[in-house]
């Protein structure tokens, strides 16, 4: 099987080729068709198995097929660390090289210029908002973040977020999301609390 078998938009195939991806990994092979069908998903997959592409590619494909560019947050990805936020942001940029999709990584730090860049991207509407829970909540408390049109909500490394004590933060974020959305959860292990969430 190759990525062409998913019938992705030509712009997305171009990005995949540029990134040097040829054949999908097992988690991509199983998850991509289900995500393209709009189903919710819990995937148990170790780091390094290609799970970022598993959730980014089908959403990018959907965005590439739209007649106009959106001006609101379409996809919210919550991650435990700034390193992972930056990594996913870079992957989105790579896969979206030939399409107009936009993304920004939102994470903590004392750089005020960074805060202003994050705020500007949020206010103008970004396709992929990749955020650590604490920093997103800080932006939410300022009153200019609108999550009411989010279509895709992704928790990456969910077990790690629970280990780091982010459960309450995640629940606070989820309460601001529309009830009708696609929810995707990726985790290396599957504790009971994750199934409940």
N, C-alpha and C positions, 0 to 999 in steps of 0.2 A: 504494500500500500504506500502511496505517496500523498503529499498534501494536495495535489491536483484532484484526488478522488473526493475531496470534500466539496468540490464545485465552488471554491472561493471566488470572490470578485477578482478580476485581473490585477487590480492595484495591490491587493493583499498577497496574491501569488508573487508579484514583483518584490514586495517587502520580504517575504519568506525566502525567496531565492537570494536576495541581497544579504540576508542574515546567515546564509549558508546552511539552512535547514533543508533536508531532503525527505526523510521518512519520519512519520510521527512516532513518538514513544508510546508505550502501552497506555499510559494515562491520557495522552492526547487522543489516541485512537478511540478510547471508550467515552471520554468526556465531551469532545467537540460535537459529535452528532446530537447528543442530548441537550447541550447548551444551545445549539442552533434550532432545536425544536422548542426552545423556551422553557424547558423543565428546570425545576430546582434540583440541586445536586449536593451531596456530601461525598468528597473524594478523599480517600486515605492514600497519601503519596509522600514519599520521602523527598527531602530537598535534593535538587539535582536531577529530578525525573522529568523536567519539562512542564511542570504544572502551570507556570506563568503563561506560556504559549497556549496551553489548553484552555485557559479562560479568556485571554486577550484576543486570540485570533477570531473566534466566532463573533465576538462583540464588534471588533473592527470590521469584520465582513458585513455585519448588519448596518453599521454606520456608513460604510463605503457605498452601500446600495441606496441610501437616502438621496432624494433629489436636492435637498438643501442642507446647509450646515446648521446644526442645532446651536442655540445660544444659552443652554442650561447644562447643569451637571447631569450627564447621562449615566455614568458608571462610577460607583463609589467602591474603592478597594481599601480595606482596612488591614494594616500590617503591624507587627509588633515593634519594628525598629526602623530608624532612619536609613540604615544601609539597605534594607529590603525595599523600602519606598523608592530610593534612588535607582536601585537595580531594575525594578519593575518599570519605572518611568523611562529608563533607557531602552528597555525591551519594547515598550509601546512605541517609542519614537522610531526604533529600527523597523519594526513590522509595519508602521504607518508611514514609512518613508515616501511612498507614492500616493498616499491618500491624505485628505486634509484634517484627519483626526488630531485633536490636541490633548495634551496631558500635563499634569504638574504633580510633583511630589511635595507633600506638606508634612513637615516634621519640626520638632523643637530645635531650639538654639537661640542664642542671644543676638543674632545679627538682625538689626531692624530693617535693613534693606531686603533681607530674605522674607521677613514678615510682609512688607509692602508688596513684594512680587507675588507672594501667595494670595494676598487679599485681592490684588488686581485680577489675577487669573480666575479666582472664585467669582468675583463680581461680573466679569465679562462672560462667564460660562465656559466651562472646559469639559471636553468629552469624558476624560478619565481623571478623576481626583483620587490620588493615591496618598493615604494619610495614616499617620500614627494616631491612636485614639485621643491622647491628651491634647495634642496640638489642634486636631479638628474641633474638639469641644471648646477650646479657647476661641477659635474663629466663630463657632456657632454662638457663643455667649455674646459676641460683639453685634449680632443681629443682622449681618449682611449675607449669611450663607442660607441658600434655599435648597433643601434636599427634597422638596415635594414633587419633583418630576424625575427622580432617580428611577431608572428602569432596571438596572443591574446592581446588586449589592454583593460584594465578594469579601469573605474573610479568608485571608491567607495566613497559614501557620497558626490556625486557631488554638491548637493545644498550647503553643508557646505564649500566646496572649493570655490564656487563662493562668499559666504558670507565673506570668509577670503581673498578675492582679488586675487585668483590664476588663474583667467581666462586667462590672457596674458601668464602666465607660461605654462598652459596646452596647449594652442594653439602652443606655441614654441616647445613643446615636440611632439605634434601630427605631426608637419611639418617634423620631423625627422623619422617618422614611414613609413613603406611601405603602399602604397595605398590599396593593397590587404591584408586584415587582418580581424579578427573578433573583433568587438567593442562591449563591454558590459558596460552599465552604470547603476549604482545603486544609488538611491536617495530616501530620505524620503519624499520630496516634489518634484513637477515637474514644476519649473518656466519656463517661455518662453525661457529664455536664455539657459537652459539645452537642450530643444528640438532643438534649433538652433545649439548647439554644436554637 
